[in-house]
Structures are given as C-alpha cells and as structure tokens.
C-alpha cells in the first residue's frame, strides 16, 4: 500500500472512532459537522492510542491490527446500543447553524462574508500544503526522527509498549521515559501500511492536527464571540508559521508539541462553560492524552483540572453541578498513575532530571539570575517573522485597543490557561544548569502549547475593536447616503429671499 494512503486511512479511523465518542457529549453532538470533526479527531487519537498503551502495558496485549480495530469497535458497539436517539436529536441543530451562517453572509457580506472566505481559503490552502508535503516526503525534523519515530519503530517491531531497548540500561536511548502516545499513533499507520520502512505513513497523522486546531478554535470563538470575530481569529491563527510550517513543533514536523497543544486547549474549552458529566469525561480523556503525549502534559493537565475546578465553583453557585470537574480529575489521576507505572520499569539515562535538580532553596537563589538570562533569549524568537510573522505586534496592539473585552468572565480562566505553559518553562529554566542553552529550543514550543486559549483570549480583545470599526463604517455610510439629499435641498434662507423678490 502507498504510505500516504495508509496515513490517511489511520486519520479516517481516528476520526470515525472519535465521531462516535462525540455523540455521547451533548455540547459536541450539536456542533456542525466540520467543527465536530475537530474534536472527533482528537478524541479518536486519545481513545485508540490510549487504549493500546494501557492494555499493552497492563495486559501484555499486542499492537497489531486486531488490537487497533478492537479499540475502535468499542465506541461503535456502545453507539449502536445507546446513542441512536441522541444523534437524531442533534441533526436539526446542525441544519439551523448552517442556514443561519448562509443568511448572515448574504445580509452582511463585508462584515461576515469577507473574513469567512479568507479564513476558509487560507485554512484549506495551508492544510492542503501540509498534506501534500506529508504524502510526498519523509520526516526531516530532528526530534521526530531521533525520538518519536525511533520509539515507534521499536514498539512496532516488538509489538509492545515495553520494548527491551527502553527497559535495558545498556542501550543508548535519548529520553527513554518520554510518553508514547504519538509513537503509538504512528504504529497504527504503520500497521495499516504493513511495514516500518517508510515514515511517510505516519506524517499525515501529524499534519491533520493543524486543521483540527483551526476548526476547534472557530467552534469555541463562535460560541463566545460570534461568527464575525471567530472568522478573524481563525485567519490570524492560519497566518502563524509556527503552527504549520515550522519544522520544530509545527504540523510539518513529527514533534508532539502541536498534538499536546490541541489536547490541552480542547480540554480547556470543554471545561470553560457549564459542562455536565459527559463533557467532563471527554475533557478528562483529552487531558489523559496530554499526560501520555509529552512530559510537559502532566503539569498542564493539572493546571487544566484546577481551571475546571474554578469553573465548577462558579457554576455551583447557580446550577449545583461539579460532576465535570470531578470526572476530569479522576481520569487525569488514572492517567498519571498509569504513566508512573510504565516509567518505573525504564531506567532514565541520557535525559534531563528537572525534578531532582529543583528545590525551593535553589529556585529562590537562581530565579533572578536565570530570569535575566532567559528573558532576552525568549524575546528574540517571538520577534522572528519566520516563526510568528506579525502575530506579537498585532497581539500587543489589540490588547491595548480592546482591553475592555478582557472583563468578560472566562477571560481570567483563559489567562490562567495561557500562563500555565509559561510557568512550566520558568521552572525548567530555573532547574536547568544552563538556561541559555535551553531557552532558544523550548520557548517557542511552550508558547505553542498555549496557542488555543491564547488565540481565544486575543479574540476577546478583537471583538470590541471590530465593533468600533463597524460602527465607524456604518456612520460613514449613513453620512455618505444623506449628503446628496442635503446638496439638492434648497437652503431655507435663499428660498425666503427669492420669494420676496418682485
């Protein structure tokens, strides 16, 4: 089979399994098809790869096609049993959403149609370019080939998530305790392909995270800010090179940073509103995937659980519901316990030991000196047009002009979600012996982890700016429409003087 086709089949498998899972979540079931697909893809990757991870380690099951399709069939069986009526109940909502969008574009083509067309066109163009590169070329990024793809080959070859090369200390392995969720996603594609000799089979799995991020961002921005602002926010996101074409963390690479950003941000979105138990379980599954996809996912999952508890306290005063936060916390706790069980059998060598080097005394002593070293090094890549284009100057301008939009209730929780990856980076820089070496290669990726809540927070600043611009344009159009009438209307004083002439 052609490697790229195998990757697309793996994407379809993840999407189908996740689509069935979203059917159990009311807030996701009511979304239009494309927006629902974004969450479906993430939930499918989290469910199938997480199931393979757990059962392979705890029960020593294989990782071949029977195990893959067994994990995918579970949502299918449950859906046929309990979900038929709920899915049919969600269809009228989707038709209403589409008809409302078409009607608004016809009524307001400039304010809604132009950003809609631009956002769709750029999103499709960038996504198509990523897929074309993924289907035609092997991986060329450093960590993708050195870490994630190598782990995928080891576990695919031995058929277990506990290969001997990781568990035996004599082998030279860089980052042996890195979680294996995304290498397992590569294994799914390799199983469909039937060979581990061509990593092009796995690249589409990474590339599709970019359009999934865009549609999830649009779905949440539309809910909180309206369609017009949502289209502009998506347009800003599609113009950030780091998300798509950067070879160290973006969708063009085989890094796990963009998947972590999607899992973390989507879970935050599910916990932001007034979620019930299904939303809490879905958010917990996404946060469990964040824990199992990268080391940074564990503190980010804990931060998301705290934000969910914050939201639960706000909602408890009105609706007496805390089930979502409790469910998410329980799933995250299970994922952390499983990760500890898996890592406890792997000797840690050729890797950084941040926690062993971190102490309160050392943090207090090194905080100021290391911060002075890290600050200019962190600012430099943020000003790089190759990575961020004009995003940061635009963000500063919108923050200054539309700061009143940050007074809305979810803005503070979004700011906390944005601050969490930066706090993780600060702790790492304090614990590291040489932050000057660590900052240039990690700061961009830490900012990438916060991209979904950060872009939504930017949308809260953008909305009042768009409203002010729209008001100015409306007043100009009204004045322009009234000016010709005033020019042909006779002046009252002149009319009176002409009437008095003989």
Secondary structure, DSSP 8 states (H G I E B T S, - for coil): --HHHHHHHHHHHHHHHHHHHHTT-HHHHTS-HHHHHHHHHHHHHHHHHHHHHHHHHHH----SHHHHHHHHHHHHHHHHHH-HHHHHHHHHHHHHHHHHHHHHHHH-IIIIIHHHHHHHHHHHHHHHHHHHHHHHS----HHIIIIIHHHHHHHHHHTSSS-HHHHSTTS--TTTTS--HHHHHHHHHHHHHT-SS-THHHHHHHHHHHHHHHHHHHHHHHHHH-HHHHHHHHHHHHT-HHHHT-TTTSTTS--SHHHHHHHHHHHHHHHHS---HHHHHHHHHHHHHHHHH-THHHHHHHHHHHHHHHHHHHHHHHH---HHHHHHHHHHHHHHHHHHHHHTTS---SS--HHHH--HHHHHHHHHHHHHHHHHHHHHHHT-HHHHTTHHHHHHHHHHHSGGGGGSTHHHHHHHHHHHHHHHHHHHHHHSS-HHHHHHHHHHHHHHHTHHHHHHHHHHHHHHHHHHHHHHHHHHHHHHHHHHHHHHS--HHHHHHHHT--
